[in-house]
Amino acid sequence: MTTARKFRVLSLASTALILAILILQFTRVISGFWSVTLLVLIGVPATIAGVILERRLGAEKMRDAA
């Protein structure tokens, strides 16, 4: 599995987890504190992975253009 594919899988999985957390918060299964904590714990790695993926794709395009 390539690194780009791993990042895409992480992105999809984190999106599903974020939606699940938001549903649990709005149905009052978990409190606001825990939902924010979980959102941060999921969102930070997903954001970093997205940035890394975009930079890798940009570098590959630059390399191919040269």
Buried (B, 14 or more C-beta within 10 A) or exposed (E): EEEEEEBBEBBEEBEEBBEEBEEBBEEEEBEEEEBEEBBEEBBEEBEEBBEEBEEBEEEEEEEEEE
